[in-house]
Amino acid sequence: MNHKAEIFVAIQRVMPKHLLSRLIGRLAESKIIWLKNFLITRAIRDFDINMDEATFNDQNSYRSFNDFFTRSLKEHARPIAEGSKSICSPADGVISQAGSINNNRIIQAKGIDYSISRLLGDSSISKKFNDGRFATIYLSPKDYHRVHIPTSGQLIKTRYIPGELFSVNALTAEGLEGLFTKNERLICQFKSESIGDFIVVLVGAMLVAGIETVWSGLEIPGKGSVRESDYSEQQLLFEKGDEIGKFRFGSTAIVLFEKDKVSQMTGNQPKQTVRMGEEIAQVL
């Protein structure tokens, strides 16, 4: 195992991750003009954020740093892959891993894999995805932070699992087994006419001040116990590329597809960048 990764993980283990995330969350929600403008200006500079594609490129248009960080983009800034067979990326970021789900396990990093039963918190649902396909997309602070549906579908149910808030960057992925099964996460299960069931998992991380969805609002990190919600009777229908949620800081989105439903996922090159809406697979 990478020695540097081991040290980085060891430091995180003793850090008050939830407390830090709550404090950062309060700071990011501040509407004090000079403070939020200072934070926005530093973020644009330090992370090299492209404001030309933002709906509003004036920092005064944002009520808080979180408002800026979850900014919307101009129309057509992220073209959605055309064609009924295209599966699109749900987010901007880096495809850290992609491939097949083998023996109920998927790859986290070189030499490390983990159980999708533990990821989803439900062994019966995970069986539907054995021998299927997956992709893991890491969103850095510079990326667009809204998550979109990779193909048209209906929301069936969600499961919120509280947990740790380890960083989800490459170094932690290489040093902490089962990273995505330890962190806070929201599992969103959809049903599609063309590919059956598919799942989008929104994974929380250190300093992420919450996961938000368009149907239920904000999930508070570290609060409560496992929560399940059934939406199957509400006819919550989404077209490919529709927004489904957002992160309030960098994090990870994982997509899972059933066996023999989609082609081999793209992302075989290390740290392959991707933009929301780009094709990452095709319906078989």
TAJOGI-V210362 format. One record per helix or strand of 2 or more residues. SS is the DSSP state (A for helix, B for strand). FROM is the first residue (numbers start at 1). TO is the last residue. Records with the same first field share a line. If there is no record, write none. Layout:
BEGIN
SS: FROM-TO ; FROM-TO
END
This chain:
BEGIN
A: 3-14 ; 17-29 ; 33-47 ; 51-53 ; 59-61 ; 65-69 ; 116-120 ; 123-129 ; 170-175 ; 179-182
B: 86-88 ; 93-100 ; 105-109 ; 112-115 ; 133-138 ; 146-148 ; 153-161 ; 185-192 ; 196-203 ; 211-213 ; 217-219 ; 227-230 ; 237-238 ; 243-247 ; 252-257 ; 272-274 ; 279-283
END
